[in-house]
């Protein structure tokens, strides 16, 4: 009503006032012979043109209109517009000015959100002025007339009134006609019509239709569309003023239309080359070449698989399937009937009476699945339709939204509309194939979950909802934000390789004791071990939990990856002193138990680890052999040639000891050489010592003192265990001395003599 008031204000008077009767009529485009009586109602056969031919004309007209507007686009052009245009040539005055632009409006309402009700609102508000409703298909004319009669406007519904001097009816007449009729009779339409409602306004953008609208300056035009936001640049060229917007997402969130669920089904091996199908320019956007798409998809095994899929997952849920062409639609319907589904194929070639009979049978429940190419994408409404299966993908968001609009109407027992996209779960929103998530710009795909609209639990849900999610945003930053929010619900196996590595790194940094097992289970699919490697190494580097870092360190050797082990050794060197000691013990234990890498690599790792804890080995060597401090002091405090002599003396003394003490002496000297000669001497001694890396790792591992018992443990009995408790609580040094006195490992036969000499 507010829009109507604005229209009347711009017209300069109440409805039914001067509506441009003085304008010079233009010749009718496509009119009949000059002797034909214009006041006579048009022959239905003339009006009822083949939709296919009409749409082809509309596509050509709209493509030309789109080419004119591309000059204002910010994207780079494929041609030089300045070179083709003559700068001295001025545009005609008729093209530069559009006096009727101020009386043309448009608004966007989602399919099922009340565009028809809005049109009837204009009928109700304008009781004296005539209303002309234009639509692009003949079946929609009958649909609008049925709605008008059901709402009580039967007396106002009149045939088309042409300007033949007849007296208009006292009440505002209401007429529903097609755009084709409007173009043929341009200039002869009666001035009684003060408001023209253009249904599916994007179909009025053709050259002839838009020219006829511009030249009729009397009435006000109101365009209605469900896809205005997708083609706003083209709609606003004819309808400059947008009055309101109530898109698909808003309508679903407010409960005006049914919520939408989505499930993605990966296409088979034989149809994965959809990306190779070329794109062709259509009316106002581009889409896949339909002939090549049909040749790719219309395969017997694929059609049979689709039929089995529908039977197993959806059973008798009513739906509409969009195929790649007329033949493909009939082949799919035949395959569905073969598996017991009540399916029927329809197309523009279907006779109108038969089509009406099929659609009526669908409403009665005698047919559950309608298979078509594009016939039912617009102009057909069935609240019973629940499943929208995009068997033939599309690259046009406008066409995709029109398809989805068939399942958005609310119906008793219908919890939500189900949209089936034949794409991989990780298909991004920037993929040429349009999906429900790219249409609505959603970041996360979760199979079977509500994509838009309120969630109503336990009310007729027909699809199992998956627990895990897949980020599908085109921007990498937005996908990583999903990782932050849904870290432990990500379907890692469905991610591309780069995103899998990003998830593994983030999981390694964020993992806690409570979800360690879950993280490992989420990486079970990784046969190469690269993701597990990234997870463990990031945990070593960035995780704040010391116990988890040690746990990850213990699993690094299981990878049997020398590069990973080298990086782990380097990372241990960056830890604090106490953490270094524990990490070295873990890695030495792993090298003692299993073979990782080549022998020279293992030797290098062992001596690097020994260098991190050289103080431990120095303490043990000094306890076993007091001369250690003296020789090590000479080595550290000397320089030049004396430094090399002291290094040889130190190595000679170490070789005279047992294997364990020799290893400890060589480890204690790590980092104390200053000259190349001394470094070469000690390196050679260590190389000879590391001929058996596992044995060397065991000897160095024995040099670490045993840890003390934790306090607060289980209490011991007071009687009978006093002596034992006192012995167990002895200092580590005493325990170590006793163990050294007993002797163990290689060289244990002369350990007692060495202890006597040291005493």
Protein Blocks (a to p, Z undefined) as FASTA:
>chain_A
ZZmmmmmmmnopaehiaehlmpccdddehiacfklcfkbccdfklmmccfklmmmmmmmm
mmmmmmmmmmmpmbdcfbdfklmpcfklccdfklmpcfklmmcccddddehilpmmmmmm
mmmmmmmbccddddfbfklmmmmmmmmmmnopmmmpccddddehpacdfbdcdddddfkl
mmmmgojacfkbmbdcdehkllmmpfklmmmmmmmmmbccddddfklmmmmmmmmmmmmb
afbdcdfklmmmnomaccdddddddddfklmmmmmpccdddfklccddfklmmmmmmcfk
lmmmmmmmmmmmnomaccddddebjklmmmmmmmmmmnopacddddfklcfklmmmmmmm
mmnopafbdcdfklmmgopacfklmbdcdfbacfbfklmmmmmmmmmpccehiabacddd
dddfklcfkbfbacfklmnopabdcehiafbdcddehihpabdcdfbdcdfbfblklmmm
mmmmmmmlccfklpcfklmmmmmmmmmmmpcfklmmmmmmmmmmmmnommmmmmmmmmmm
mpcblklmmmmmmmmmmnopaklmmmmmmmmmmmcfklmmmmmmmmmmmmmmpcehjfkl
mmmmmmmmmmmmmmmmmmmmmmmmmmlmmmmmmmmmgghjllmmmmmmmmmmmmmpcfkl
mmmmmmmmgoiafbfklmmmmmmmmmmmmmpmmlmmmmmmmmpccddddehiacddfehp
lmmmmmmmpcfklmmmmmmmnogaehklmmmmmmmmmZZ
